[in-house]
């Protein structure tokens, strides 16, 4: 297994205009450190190469520091902390974890230059991220920025990418899913904007880094993801979309959850994909070498069939689904 994502808490201090978890934000669900320790022991046993911690807001978990220390001490995994950049006590973090800077990546969201970012996430959030990022990099930590593209920032996306590339160690680009708070703020975010569609097509067909040669998306058994209520999923996207729930670590230990899932119809569907490798329609498509069959979870949500083409990949590479907004297709709402 390669990677495990763990969303430790639903709590968050921000009210982002596009948050897909906005209904959970105030419910304060979180995984107890005892359960997280069990999961980390499992990660050690299985030799996972990567752990991705997130929320809500990771640093709002009351035991965030202890969770991180446990993962660093017990495993050899590279650890990414996805956070909003406003709750981290940077000085304390550097003093506590500076010796692990070669294994830690801090990942922040940047939704535009200052005005647009603060409109999306809250006043002064942009300046806090830039300040904390600077302190972390001076202490040898790698930092990543995720740009979620909307109808505002796509207008100056090249300049935004240049700024992020100069400011952070790495960057990633993504599309807003039309779900949660984004539905309520669709007009401001411009999710149906035609220019946004074409920008996303350009971005995904000209990625900032090389495509992998894999013809299979990276779901279970290569990956797992756990939600703050304890539900286990075959990847982070499945967790966010609530597709293929495998079981719950608050009820059974993670080994039993995996075993039971593998024996289930859903588990067998994923295992058959692992064995079959190629989807029939995709195998016949001239774009397969750059598309690499897209996302299986999105296909499952859209068509209730893991072995169908990913509609977002078809939208990007084959110019299909033009009657829908890119954000609907991205979230599997076709």
Secondary structure per residue as TSV (DSSP state, phi and psi in degrees):
chain	resnum	aa	ss	phi	psi
A	1	X	-	360.0	144.7
A	2	X	-	-100.5	-44.6
A	3	X	E	-147.3	148.0
A	4	X	E	-133.6	132.7
A	5	X	E	-106.4	135.8
A	6	X	E	-131.4	112.7
A	7	X	E	-90.2	103.6
A	8	X	-	-82.0	-23.2
A	9	X	B	-153.5	150.0
A	10	X	-	-88.5	-12.8
A	11	X	-	-66.4	141.2
A	12	X	-	-151.5	144.9
A	13	X	S	-90.8	-6.0
A	14	X	-	-108.5	166.5
A	15	X	-	-128.2	67.9
A	16	X	-	-66.4	141.4
A	17	X	T	-67.4	-15.6
A	18	X	T	-117.9	14.3
A	19	X	-	-66.2	121.7
A	20	X	T	-79.2	-12.6
A	21	X	T	-105.4	19.7
A	22	X	T	-62.2	-26.7
A	23	X	T	-72.8	-21.6
A	24	X	T	-94.9	-12.4
A	25	X	T	-56.5	-39.0
A	26	X	T	-97.9	3.4
A	27	X	T	-82.8	-16.8
A	28	X	-	54.3	55.8
A	29	X	-	-89.4	137.6
A	30	X	B	-154.4	151.4
A	31	X	-	-81.1	129.1
A	32	X	-	-68.8	150.3
A	33	X	H	-62.8	-28.0
A	34	X	H	-62.3	-43.7
A	35	X	H	-68.8	-38.9
A	36	X	H	-65.3	-35.2
A	37	X	H	-63.9	-40.6
A	38	X	H	-60.3	-43.2
A	39	X	H	-64.6	-42.3
A	40	X	H	-64.0	-38.3
A	41	X	H	-62.0	-38.2
A	42	X	H	-64.3	-41.7
A	43	X	H	-59.7	-42.4
A	44	X	H	-62.9	-45.9
A	45	X	H	-61.8	-40.4
A	46	X	H	-87.7	-9.5
A	47	X	T	71.2	38.0
A	48	X	-	-57.5	141.5
A	49	X	S	-88.1	-20.3
A	50	X	E	-146.5	139.0
A	51	X	E	-123.1	131.7
A	52	X	E	-118.1	110.8
A	53	X	E	-93.1	140.3
A	54	X	E	-152.8	-169.5
A	55	X	S	-135.1	-140.7
A	56	X	S	30.6	-141.4
A	57	X	-	-113.8	114.6
A	58	X	G	-51.6	-44.7
A	59	X	G	-75.3	1.2
A	60	X	G	-91.3	-6.8
A	61	X	S	-69.4	131.4
A	62	X	T	-61.5	-21.8
A	63	X	T	-112.4	26.7
A	64	X	H	-54.8	-45.7
A	65	X	H	-64.8	-41.1
A	66	X	H	-69.1	-36.4
A	67	X	H	-61.1	-46.8
A	68	X	H	-64.8	-43.1
A	69	X	H	-62.3	-41.4
A	70	X	H	-60.8	-45.5
A	71	X	H	-64.9	-39.5
A	72	X	H	-69.9	-39.4
A	73	X	H	-74.4	-37.2
A	74	X	H	-90.1	-21.5
A	75	X	-	-124.8	168.3
A	76	X	-	-105.5	11.7
A	77	X	-	-69.9	150.2
A	78	X	E	-75.6	137.2
A	79	X	E	-120.9	126.0
A	80	X	E	-108.7	134.2
A	81	X	E	-112.8	107.9
A	82	X	E	-84.0	121.3
A	83	X	-	-151.0	167.8
A	84	X	-	-90.2	0.0
A	85	X	S	80.7	4.6
A	86	X	S	-112.0	-14.3
A	87	X	S	-107.7	-8.3
A	88	X	-	-73.2	130.0
A	89	X	-	-87.5	93.6
A	90	X	H	-62.5	-43.0
A	91	X	H	-61.7	-46.4
A	92	X	H	-64.4	-40.1
A	93	X	H	-62.5	-45.4
A	94	X	H	-63.0	-43.4
A	95	X	H	-64.8	-35.6
A	96	X	H	-83.6	-34.4
A	97	X	H	-126.2	11.4
A	98	X	G	-57.1	-34.1
A	99	X	G	-70.3	-12.7
A	100	X	G	-102.7	16.3
A	101	X	T	-61.9	-19.4
A	102	X	T	-77.9	-11.8
A	103	X	T	-112.9	-4.9
A	104	X	E	-112.4	135.9
A	105	X	E	-125.2	129.8
A	106	X	E	-100.7	122.2
A	107	X	E	-112.4	124.4
A	108	X	E	-117.8	156.3
A	109	X	E	-98.5	130.6
A	110	X	-	-122.8	112.9
A	111	X	-	-101.3	13.6
A	112	X	S	149.5	-177.6
A	113	X	S	-72.4	179.0
A	114	X	H	-49.4	-50.8
A	115	X	H	-61.6	-48.7
A	116	X	H	-70.6	-39.1
A	117	X	H	-61.8	-48.0
A	118	X	H	-66.0	-32.2
A	119	X	H	-63.8	-39.3
A	120	X	H	-76.3	-38.5
A	121	X	H	-117.7	-19.6
A	122	X	-	130.8	152.2
A	123	X	T	-58.8	134.6
A	124	X	T	70.3	4.8
A	125	X	H	-67.5	-34.9
A	126	X	H	-61.4	-49.5
A	127	X	H	-62.6	-36.5
A	128	X	H	-64.1	-42.4
A	129	X	H	-63.7	-47.2
A	130	X	H	-62.7	-40.7
A	131	X	H	-64.3	-49.6
A	132	X	H	-65.4	-38.7
A	133	X	H	-59.4	-42.2
A	134	X	H	-63.3	-43.9
A	135	X	H	-64.8	-41.0
A	136	X	H	-66.1	-43.6
A	137	X	H	-66.1	-36.6
A	138	X	H	-62.8	-25.1
A	139	X	T	-95.5	10.6
A	140	X	T	90.2	6.8
A	141	X	-	-82.1	144.7
A	142	X	E	-84.6	142.0
A	143	X	E	-129.5	144.2
A	144	X	E	-122.2	147.0
A	145	X	E	-121.2	134.1
A	146	X	E	-109.0	119.9
A	147	X	E	-99.6	116.2
A	148	X	E	-97.8	117.8
A	149	X	E	-84.5	132.7
A	150	X	-	-133.1	-172.1
A	151	X	T	-73.6	-9.4
A	152	X	T	-91.0	-55.3
A	153	X	G	-75.4	-18.1
A	154	X	G	-67.1	-22.2
A	155	X	G	-67.6	-24.0
A	156	X	G	-131.8	35.1
A	157	X	H	-60.5	-39.2
A	158	X	H	-60.3	-43.5
A	159	X	H	-67.2	-38.1
A	160	X	H	-65.2	-42.6
A	161	X	H	-62.7	-41.8
A	162	X	H	-61.2	-43.1
A	163	X	H	-62.6	-47.4
A	164	X	H	-64.6	-41.8
A	165	X	H	-63.1	-33.3
A	166	X	H	-79.6	-21.0
A	167	X	H	-102.2	-33.4
A	168	X	S	-114.7	165.2
A	169	X	S	-72.8	-35.7
A	170	X	E	-150.1	169.7
A	171	X	E	-146.5	159.2
A	172	X	E	-140.7	150.9
A	173	X	E	-116.8	143.6
A	174	X	E	-146.6	169.2
A	175	X	E	-112.5	140.9
A	176	X	-	-67.0	135.7
A	177	X	-	-89.7	136.1
A	178	X	S	-78.7	81.1
A	179	X	-	-155.3	156.0
A	180	X	T	62.4	-134.9
A	181	X	H	-63.4	-25.8
A	182	X	H	-60.6	-32.4
A	183	X	H	-63.7	-39.5
A	184	X	H	-72.9	-25.6
A	185	X	T	-114.8	25.8
A	186	X	H	-59.8	-37.8
A	187	X	H	-65.2	-45.0
A	188	X	H	-66.0	-43.6
A	189	X	H	-72.9	-19.7
A	190	X	T	64.8	45.7
A	191	X	T	-66.1	-23.7
A	192	X	T	-97.3	7.8
A	193	X	-	-61.1	129.6
A	194	X	H	-66.6	-35.4
A	195	X	H	-64.3	-33.9
A	196	X	H	-64.1	-40.9
A	197	X	H	-55.8	-50.5
A	198	X	H	-68.7	-34.1
A	199	X	H	-63.3	-43.6
A	200	X	H	-63.9	-39.7
A	201	X	H	-60.6	-42.6
A	202	X	H	-65.3	-45.0
A	203	X	H	-61.6	-47.0
A	204	X	H	-74.6	-22.8
A	205	X	H	-92.2	-7.1
A	206	X	S	-131.7	64.9
A	207	X	-	-66.2	153.5
A	208	X	S	-68.6	-15.4
A	209	X	S	-134.4	164.0
A	210	X	-	-64.2	143.2
A	211	X	-	-68.4	150.1
A	212	X	-	-78.1	164.3
A	213	X	S	-89.6	0.9
A	214	X	-	-66.0	142.8
A	215	X	S	-107.8	27.3
A	216	X	S	-144.1	131.3
A	217	X	-	-69.6	160.2
A	218	X	S	-92.8	67.4
A	219	X	-	-105.2	-177.7
A	220	X	T	-48.5	138.0
A	221	X	T	-88.7	2.5
A	222	X	S	-75.3	-24.8
A	223	X	E	-137.6	157.6
A	224	X	E	-140.5	159.0
A	225	X	E	-146.5	142.6
A	226	X	E	-125.2	130.3
A	227	X	-	-88.3	162.1
A	228	X	T	-63.6	-13.7
A	229	X	T	-92.6	1.3
A	230	X	S	99.2	-7.6
A	231	X	E	-70.7	135.3
A	232	X	E	-100.8	139.1
A	233	X	E	-131.5	161.7
A	234	X	S	-76.7	-6.3
A	235	X	S	-171.4	173.6
A	236	X	H	-66.8	-36.5
A	237	X	H	-68.0	-38.2
A	238	X	H	-62.2	-39.3
A	239	X	H	-61.7	-46.7
A	240	X	H	-67.9	-31.6
A	241	X	H	-93.8	-6.7
A	242	X	T	57.1	51.8
A	243	X	-	-116.1	136.3
A	244	X	S	60.2	51.3
A	245	X	-	-61.5	128.6
A	246	X	-	-93.6	-23.1
A	247	X	E	150.7	-171.0
A	248	X	E	-138.5	127.6
A	249	X	T	-74.9	-9.2
A	250	X	T	-79.7	-12.8
A	251	X	T	-109.1	-46.2
A	252	X	S	-127.8	157.2
A	253	X	-	-71.3	162.1
A	254	X	H	-65.9	-32.5
A	255	X	H	-63.0	-42.4
A	256	X	H	-68.6	-36.1
A	257	X	H	-59.5	-46.9
A	258	X	H	-65.1	-44.2
A	259	X	H	-61.8	-46.0
A	260	X	H	-64.4	-40.0
A	261	X	H	-64.3	-42.3
A	262	X	H	-60.8	-27.7
A	263	X	T	-89.0	-4.1
A	264	X	S	-89.6	163.0
A	265	X	H	-57.8	-40.1
A	266	X	H	-64.7	-43.6
A	267	X	H	-63.9	-40.7
A	268	X	H	-65.1	-32.8
A	269	X	H	-62.7	-43.0
A	270	X	H	-69.4	-40.9
A	271	X	H	-63.3	-38.3
A	272	X	H	-63.1	-38.1
A	273	X	H	-64.2	-40.7
A	274	X	H	-58.5	-40.2
A	275	X	H	-78.3	-36.6
A	276	X	H	-79.1	-32.4
A	277	X	-	71.4	-63.4
A	278	X	S	-100.9	138.5
A	279	X	-	-87.1	136.5
A	280	X	H	-55.8	-51.5
A	281	X	H	-62.1	-36.9
A	282	X	H	-70.0	-37.8
A	283	X	H	-61.4	-27.4
A	284	X	T	-92.7	-0.2
A	285	X	-	-92.9	136.1
A	286	X	T	-70.7	-12.7
A	287	X	T	-93.1	2.1
A	288	X	H	-60.4	-31.5
A	289	X	H	-67.4	-26.4
A	290	X	H	-103.1	-25.4
A	291	X	H	-81.2	-35.5
A	292	X	T	51.3	35.6
A	293	X	T	72.6	3.0
A	294	X	-	63.4	-147.6
A	295	X	-	-105.7	123.8
A	296	X	H	-71.8	-31.8
A	297	X	H	-67.8	-41.8
A	298	X	H	-63.5	-39.5
A	299	X	H	-62.7	-41.2
A	300	X	H	-63.7	-43.4
A	301	X	H	-67.1	-41.5
A	302	X	H	-71.8	-40.9
A	303	X	H	-122.8	2.0
A	304	X	S	54.3	36.7
A	305	X	-	-152.0	114.2
A	306	X	T	-62.0	-27.9
A	307	X	T	-96.7	28.2
A	308	X	S	-106.1	158.1
A	309	X	-	-63.0	149.2
A	310	X	-	-73.7	118.2
A	311	X	H	-62.1	-32.4
A	312	X	H	-69.3	-38.4
A	313	X	H	-64.2	-39.9
A	314	X	H	-66.7	-36.4
A	315	X	H	-62.3	-44.3
A	316	X	H	-71.6	-50.9
A	317	X	H	-95.1	-21.9
A	318	X	H	-118.9	2.8
A	319	X	-	62.1	39.9
A	320	X	-	-102.9	173.5
A	321	X	-	57.9	37.0
A	322	X	T	-70.4	-15.3
A	323	X	T	-79.0	-9.6
A	324	X	S	-106.0	158.5
A	325	X	-	-76.4	149.6
A	326	X	H	-58.0	-35.6
A	327	X	H	-70.3	-32.7
A	328	X	H	-67.2	-45.7
A	329	X	H	-64.9	-40.7
A	330	X	H	-58.1	-35.7
A	331	X	T	-90.0	7.1
A	332	X	T	78.7	16.9
A	333	X	-	-93.4	78.3
A	334	X	-	-112.4	360.0
